[in-house]
């Protein structure tokens, strides 16, 4: 294999003993969705973000070694394959890089997407589902700026966060948007309508009073008849939405929520005590990891009939209703940096950095 390819692949390699948690963090830090798994320097396979997500969905612990969750059958090329065949396979499966194995199963070469398709990025799966964006909140945690500017119109570079959210869905084929409005509704509507090249097909519906994170959904019960997305207006989720839909349908979920890994570093040594205050041990600056509700959901249309009219009602209330009657609510996990939030000032700054708007 050519030296520069070898060096590049080594930069995208991870040991099979690394935990699922470590793999997700590595993908975040390197901004990739695919890594080559090696054991003592020998090629073992490749792991994708989807593989990690499926392992977590299957209730594998975050400390599970990635070598334990590798697929037995993975897409690889072989030395006898033509370049055109490899190219078509990479295009079909949107593969960031394609290992090439020789007749003994050893790594002989590797093709990278940006070398095979130098003028275009990997395509995302195309779907076409309605999208409801809940854009009626007051953004109280962003005062005093939200006193004047509604949260959906907070800037992220040259666009508002609302436009960034809509663009992410348009990129995967979604083109029909419903916008739930309340606070400064005319401001938001006017902003979108005055865009010089307005690429969005938006239908507005407006609460008469604040109804929570799901209460206004009863206003679209006669307009949506298929599986649909619901997104908060202060979050951006970077994932393949078609994979989320596939997970939703494969597990026959009524609701699927996106859950992002969140790492919390305790900046102190913690103390463990037993009976009568006896010291049992220390742990120096432990790191805690949780899955948090990211504010993006897939819902089945029959659930709209379960949203009460003109009552404060949250998505979590709807989830509780579904679970109490035996319905299935699924979780689609994403890595920490796949989720951005502008709901608080420190998160707003983090989002600007993750999206490359500021240093």
QUIDAKA-V456938 format. One record per residue. N is the residue number from 1. OMEGA is omega in radians with two decimals (* if undefined). D_CENTER is the distance of its C-alpha to the mean C-alpha in Angstrom with 2 decimals. Layout:
BEGIN
{{N,OMEGA,D_CENTER} {N,OMEGA,D_CENTER}}
END
This chain:
BEGIN
{{1,-3.12,34.26} {2,-3.02,34.50} {3,-3.07,34.27} {4,3.08,31.53} {5,3.12,29.35} {6,3.13,30.24} {7,-3.12,29.31} {8,3.14,25.98} {9,3.09,25.14} {10,3.08,26.29} {11,3.12,23.84} {12,-3.10,21.03} {13,3.11,22.63} {14,-3.11,22.12} {15,3.13,24.62} {16,3.12,24.32} {17,-3.13,25.16} {18,-3.12,22.02} {19,3.06,19.92} {20,3.10,16.43} {21,-3.12,15.60} {22,3.13,17.37} {23,3.12,15.68} {24,3.14,12.13} {25,3.12,13.89} {26,3.10,15.73} {27,3.09,12.88} {28,-3.04,11.62} {29,-3.12,15.25} {30,3.13,16.09} {31,3.10,13.05} {32,3.10,13.24} {33,-3.09,11.61} {34,3.10,15.10} {35,3.06,17.93} {36,-3.12,21.52} {37,-3.13,22.82} {38,3.06,26.44} {39,-3.09,29.07} {40,3.08,32.00} {41,-3.12,31.30} {42,-3.13,31.38} {43,3.09,28.60} {44,-3.11,27.02} {45,3.08,24.08} {46,3.12,20.57} {47,3.13,17.28} {48,3.04,13.89} {49,3.10,10.37} {50,3.10,10.92} {51,3.13,14.11} {52,3.12,12.77} {53,-3.14,10.40} {54,3.12,13.59} {55,3.13,15.74} {56,3.10,14.04} {57,3.11,14.19} {58,3.06,17.80} {59,2.99,18.40} {60,-3.09,19.02} {61,-3.13,19.30} {62,3.10,17.32} {63,3.12,20.76} {64,3.08,21.25} {65,-3.10,22.36} {66,3.10,20.19} {67,-3.13,23.49} {68,-3.08,23.66} {69,3.13,20.64} {70,3.07,21.38} {71,3.10,21.93} {72,3.12,25.65} {73,3.12,25.33} {74,-3.11,23.20} {75,3.06,23.56} {76,3.03,25.97} {77,3.14,28.80} {78,-3.02,32.41} {79,-3.10,35.16} {80,-3.14,37.04} {81,3.09,34.20} {82,3.11,34.79} {83,-3.13,32.55} {84,3.10,32.08} {85,3.12,30.92} {86,-3.13,28.36} {87,-3.14,27.19} {88,3.13,26.85} {89,3.10,24.91} {90,3.14,22.39} {91,-3.11,22.04} {92,-3.04,21.77} {93,3.06,19.01} {94,-3.03,17.20} {95,-3.13,18.10} {96,3.01,17.77} {97,-3.07,21.05} {98,3.05,23.60} {99,3.07,25.99} {100,-3.10,29.58} {101,3.05,31.70} {102,-3.04,35.49} {103,3.12,37.77} {104,3.10,37.55} {105,3.10,33.74} {106,-3.13,33.57} {107,-3.11,31.27} {108,-3.11,33.39} {109,3.09,31.12} {110,3.06,27.58} {111,3.10,26.33} {112,-3.08,23.54} {113,-3.04,21.69} {114,3.04,22.90} {115,-3.13,26.41} {116,3.13,26.49} {117,-2.98,24.79} {118,-3.06,25.60} {119,-3.10,25.03} {120,3.10,21.64} {121,3.10,18.09} {122,3.14,16.50} {123,3.02,15.94} {124,-3.14,12.87} {125,-3.08,13.77} {126,3.07,15.66} {127,3.11,15.71} {128,-3.13,17.59} {129,3.04,16.83} {130,3.13,17.80} {131,3.05,15.45} {132,3.09,16.74} {133,-3.12,15.93} {134,-2.98,17.64} {135,-3.05,19.44} {136,-3.05,22.55} {137,-3.10,22.14} {138,-3.14,24.55} {139,-3.05,22.40} {140,-3.09,25.12} {141,-3.13,23.49} {142,3.06,23.62} {143,0.15,27.36} {144,-3.07,29.63} {145,-3.12,27.58} {146,3.02,26.03} {147,-3.11,29.66} {148,-3.04,30.08} {149,3.11,26.71} {150,-3.04,24.29} {151,3.13,20.81} {152,-3.11,19.15} {153,3.03,21.49} {154,-3.03,20.78} {155,2.92,20.66} {156,-3.04,18.06} {157,-3.09,20.44} {158,-3.10,22.31} {159,3.03,20.15} {160,3.11,19.21} {161,3.10,15.76} {162,3.11,16.50} {163,3.11,17.14} {164,3.12,14.01} {165,-3.12,11.99} {166,-3.14,14.54} {167,3.13,14.55} {168,3.12,10.92} {169,3.11,11.98} {170,-3.13,15.36} {171,-3.14,14.25} {172,3.01,13.20} {173,3.13,16.43} {174,-3.08,16.00} {175,-3.10,19.04} {176,-3.04,20.22} {177,3.02,19.13} {178,-3.06,20.58} {179,3.10,20.75} {180,-3.03,21.93} {181,2.99,24.28} {182,-3.09,26.64} {183,3.13,27.06} {184,-3.09,28.44} {185,-3.12,27.66} {186,3.12,30.26} {187,-3.11,28.87} {188,-3.14,25.40} {189,-3.13,27.07} {190,-3.12,29.54} {191,-3.11,27.05} {192,-3.06,25.16} {193,-3.13,28.48} {194,3.09,30.07} {195,-3.06,27.60} {196,3.07,29.85} {197,-3.07,27.71} {198,-3.07,25.68} {199,-2.97,23.30} {200,3.00,21.84} {201,-3.00,23.36} {202,2.99,23.02} {203,-3.06,24.88} {204,2.93,25.42} {205,-2.92,26.30} {206,3.05,27.57} {207,3.02,28.12} {208,3.09,31.69} {209,3.12,30.54} {210,-3.04,27.32} {211,3.12,26.04} {212,-3.01,22.98} {213,3.12,19.31} {214,-3.01,20.40} {215,-3.10,24.15} {216,-3.10,24.29} {217,3.13,22.72} {218,-3.12,26.27} {219,3.13,27.13} {220,-3.07,25.20} {221,3.11,26.34} {222,-3.06,28.79} {223,-3.11,26.48} {224,-3.07,23.53} {225,3.13,24.54} {226,3.08,21.52} {227,-3.08,18.04} {228,3.08,16.07} {229,2.92,12.93} {230,-3.13,13.45} {231,2.90,11.66} {232,-3.09,13.14} {233,-3.12,14.65} {234,-3.13,13.92} {235,3.01,10.15} {236,3.12,7.92} {237,3.13,4.15} {238,3.09,4.47} {239,3.08,3.97} {240,-3.07,7.23} {241,3.10,7.82} {242,3.07,11.09} {243,3.06,10.04} {244,3.11,8.61} {245,3.11,12.01} {246,3.09,13.86} {247,-3.14,12.89} {248,-3.10,13.89} {249,-3.13,17.13} {250,-3.09,17.97} {251,3.08,18.11} {252,3.14,19.81} {253,2.94,17.69} {254,3.05,18.83} {255,2.95,15.69} {256,3.11,12.25} {257,3.06,10.15} {258,3.08,6.66} {259,-3.12,7.92} {260,3.01,7.18} {261,3.09,10.11} {262,-3.12,12.65} {263,3.13,15.81} {264,3.13,18.99} {265,3.06,22.07} {266,-3.02,25.34} {267,-3.12,27.74} {268,2.96,30.78} {269,-3.13,32.42} {270,-3.05,32.12} {271,3.05,35.16} {272,-3.12,35.64} {273,3.08,38.80} {274,-3.13,40.83} {275,3.11,43.75} {276,3.05,46.05} {277,3.14,43.65} {278,3.11,44.16} {279,3.12,41.74} {280,3.11,39.89} {281,3.08,37.61} {282,2.90,35.38} {283,-3.01,31.83} {284,3.06,31.30} {285,-3.10,28.20} {286,3.06,25.88} {287,3.12,22.10} {288,-3.14,20.30} {289,3.13,16.83} {290,2.90,15.18} {291,-3.10,12.19} {292,3.10,11.79} {293,-3.02,11.03} {294,3.10,8.22} {295,3.07,10.17} {296,-3.02,8.50} {297,2.89,10.65} {298,-3.11,12.45} {299,3.00,16.19} {300,-2.98,19.39} {301,-3.12,22.00} {302,-3.13,24.74} {303,3.13,22.99} {304,3.12,24.03} {305,-3.12,27.56} {306,3.09,26.74} {307,-3.12,25.79} {308,-3.13,29.09} {309,3.00,30.65} {310,3.05,31.06} {311,3.03,29.93} {312,-3.01,27.41} {313,-3.08,24.67} {314,3.07,21.17} {315,3.12,18.17} {316,3.05,19.09} {317,3.12,22.59} {318,3.10,21.52} {319,3.11,19.60} {320,3.11,22.84} {321,-3.12,24.95} {322,-3.11,23.14} {323,-3.11,23.35} {324,3.10,26.99} {325,3.06,28.10} {326,3.09,26.56} {327,-3.03,23.56} {328,3.05,20.40} {329,-3.08,17.16} {330,3.13,14.37} {331,3.08,11.35} {332,-3.03,8.19} {333,3.03,7.30} {334,-3.13,4.84} {335,-3.05,7.13} {336,-3.09,8.69} {337,3.04,8.57} {338,-3.11,4.94} {339,3.10,5.76} {340,-3.05,9.08} {341,3.06,11.82} {342,-3.05,15.33} {343,3.09,16.93} {344,-3.00,19.23} {345,-3.11,21.03} {346,3.09,19.94} {347,3.09,16.21} {348,3.11,17.17} {349,3.11,18.80} {350,3.14,15.95} {351,3.11,13.67} {352,3.14,16.64} {353,-3.11,16.90} {354,-3.12,13.34} {355,3.07,13.63} {356,-3.14,17.13} {357,3.09,19.05} {358,3.12,21.19} {359,*,22.30}}
END
